[in-house]
Amino acid sequence: MSGRYHPYYTVKLSPQQLEEQKKSQLIREQKSSQPLKKQKSSEPLEKQKSSEPLVKQKAPQNHPYHMVNPSPWPLTGAAAALMLTSGTAMWFHYQKMALINLGLLMLLLTMFQWWRDIVREGTFQGHHTPQVQKGLRYGMVLFITSEIFFFLGFFWAFYHSSLAPTPELGGCWPPTGISPLNPFDVPLLNTIVLLASGVTVTWAHHSLMNEKREQAIQSLTMTVLLGMYFTMLQAAEYCETSFTMADSTYGSTFFVATGFHGLHVLIGTLFLMVCLSRQIKFQFTSHHHFGFEAAAWYWHFVDVVWLFLYVSIYWWGS
């Protein structure tokens, strides 16, 4: 009886045994290959299912803070500030307005788009949680504190020159040859206008807290108009002065202090105009209106600075 040697055994197998062994081996191979095929075909589906939620869904936020997305506006704002300062220097020395106009245009575009993003984050996306608003309040307080020290430098320069006038100034204050403005003329009217605007912005705040929408719109409109009227009066006052910025330390301290205050009035007026448009669009509520609160704080700061300017430079300094 002829047979073959099996590779794993040393005994001889008959042809019938060899065929049975081949059949059993084929059956084992089929059984072992079936789960492998299913696993191979199911692997890409499992990978696709596991990868889809990672792309389409974000991880749940388990903290109350706002993780700000990358934004180009700080960079464009810095470039606009550089163009403004350089353009101002070129305007002073070469009477060229191209660079300062470009810087002003870029600054306005940056302000519009940056404020648009902040309004979207706080009003529509809900990122301004109570914890975030608390941080914004601290930031606004620190900003106003820095502004106080900014104007403190101007008052320091004014009192340093006026309390001990040098012989170059004639030993008196105002210096010899300077005709100061009458403090009871346009400056007094400006004081009344700013104090009235402080009353109207407080009226707007109370109306907003009590959910009186129409009164809030009316009082905010009056505040914006009073701020614009103050700026017009300040510009008319500058046209009537008999001295310039180059006339001794009196002219330099007067125009720098009052000029920077006028710039802050312009910024505050723009701030309030944005708040007025948001109030008209129903974006403020009695519990969620920090943007208006920040504008009101800033406007009261401008009022207080003007009172010190009026008493020091206009009334006592004259």
ZIQUILIN-V799055 format. One record per residue. PSI is psi in whole degrees, 0 to 359 (none if undefined). OMEGA is omega in radians with two decimals (999 if undefined). Layout:
BEGIN
((PSI	OMEGA) (PSI	OMEGA))
END
This chain:
BEGIN
((114	-3.08) (149	3.10) (180	-3.12) (160	3.07) (127	3.04) (141	-3.07) (338	-3.11) (350	-3.10) (160	3.14) (3	3.13) (156	3.10) (142	3.13) (144	3.11) (162	3.12) (324	3.11) (318	3.11) (325	3.11) (319	3.11) (318	3.08) (322	3.13) (321	3.10) (318	3.11) (315	3.12) (324	3.11) (320	3.10) (320	3.11) (318	3.12) (320	3.13) (321	3.11) (317	3.12) (320	-3.12) (334	-3.11) (335	-3.10) (309	3.10) (331	3.10) (319	3.13) (318	3.10) (321	-3.12) (320	3.13) (321	-3.10) (334	-3.11) (345	-3.11) (311	-3.14) (327	3.09) (318	3.12) (319	3.10) (320	3.14) (318	3.13) (322	-3.12) (335	-3.11) (335	-3.10) (313	3.14) (331	3.14) (331	-3.12) (317	-2.99) (333	-3.06) (140	3.08) (156	3.11) (142	-3.13) (139	-3.13) (123	-3.10) (29	3.09) (157	-3.07) (11	-3.04) (162	-3.12) (111	3.06) (103	-2.98) (137	3.08) (156	3.08) (136	-3.07) (141	3.11) (352	-2.96) (326	3.03) (323	3.13) (314	3.13) (326	3.08) (320	3.09) (319	3.10) (322	3.11) (320	3.11) (320	3.09) (318	3.11) (323	3.14) (313	-3.13) (316	3.11) (321	3.11) (325	3.08) (318	3.09) (318	3.11) (327	3.09) (319	3.14) (318	-2.98) (324	-3.02) (0	-3.13) (40	3.09) (129	-3.01) (3	-3.02) (312	-3.07) (321	-3.14) (325	3.08) (321	3.10) (318	3.10) (321	3.11) (319	3.11) (316	3.12) (323	3.12) (318	3.12) (319	3.10) (320	3.11) (316	3.12) (315	-3.11) (312	-3.07) (325	3.12) (315	3.10) (326	3.07) (317	3.13) (320	-3.13) (318	3.09) (318	3.13) (318	-3.13) (320	-3.07) (327	-3.03) (314	-2.99) (328	-3.11) (347	3.06) (27	-3.13) (341	-3.10) (76	3.08) (169	3.09) (324	3.11) (320	3.10) (319	3.11) (326	3.08) (317	3.08) (322	3.10) (323	3.10) (315	3.08) (318	3.13) (320	3.13) (323	3.10) (317	3.11) (322	3.11) (315	3.13) (325	3.07) (317	3.09) (325	3.10) (325	3.09) (315	3.13) (333	3.06) (312	3.11) (336	3.09) (325	3.09) (321	3.12) (319	3.10) (323	3.11) (313	3.13) (320	-3.12) (311	-3.11) (329	3.08) (322	-3.13) (328	-3.03) (328	-3.11) (333	3.11) (74	-3.11) (137	-3.11) (165	3.09) (332	3.10) (334	3.10) (0	-3.11) (6	-3.14) (17	-3.13) (166	3.11) (126	0.03) (155	-3.10) (161	-3.14) (130	3.12) (358	3.14) (128	3.06) (99	-3.07) (164	3.12) (152	3.08) (118	-3.09) (344	-3.11) (18	3.11) (243	-3.14) (321	3.12) (322	3.11) (322	3.08) (320	3.08) (320	3.12) (316	3.12) (320	-3.13) (315	-3.12) (321	3.09) (321	3.09) (323	3.10) (328	3.05) (324	3.09) (316	-3.10) (324	3.12) (328	3.04) (322	3.05) (318	3.12) (320	-3.14) (315	3.12) (323	3.09) (321	3.12) (321	3.12) (327	-3.13) (11	3.08) (37	3.05) (87	-2.96) (314	-3.09) (318	3.11) (323	3.11) (319	3.12) (317	-3.13) (314	-3.11) (323	3.09) (322	3.08) (318	3.10) (322	3.12) (317	3.12) (317	3.13) (321	3.10) (322	3.08) (319	3.09) (323	3.12) (321	3.08) (317	-3.14) (320	3.11) (318	3.11) (321	3.13) (318	3.11) (320	3.09) (325	3.11) (320	3.12) (326	3.14) (339	-3.08) (353	-3.10) (146	3.11) (0	3.14) (164	-3.13) (180	-3.14) (339	-3.13) (358	-3.11) (87	3.05) (187	-3.11) (338	3.11) (312	3.13) (319	-3.11) (314	3.14) (324	3.14) (308	-3.05) (326	3.13) (313	-3.10) (309	-3.13) (329	3.12) (316	3.10) (328	3.06) (319	3.08) (323	3.07) (320	3.11) (327	3.06) (319	3.10) (315	3.13) (317	3.11) (322	3.10) (318	3.08) (321	3.09) (314	-3.13) (328	3.08) (321	3.07) (318	3.11) (323	3.10) (316	3.12) (324	3.11) (324	3.09) (322	3.10) (327	-3.12) (14	3.08) (37	-3.13) (356	3.10) (143	3.00) (175	-3.13) (344	-3.12) (354	-3.09) (85	-3.09) (43	-3.10) (330	3.10) (319	3.09) (321	3.12) (317	3.11) (319	3.10) (320	3.13) (318	3.08) (314	-3.13) (319	-3.12) (321	3.07) (324	3.06) (317	3.10) (321	3.10) (312	-3.09) (319	3.11) (320	3.13) (323	3.09) (316	3.09) (321	3.10) (317	-3.11) (314	-3.11) (319	-3.02) (304	-2.97) (315	-3.05) (313	-3.03) (299	-3.12) (322	-3.09) (345	-3.13) (none	999))
END
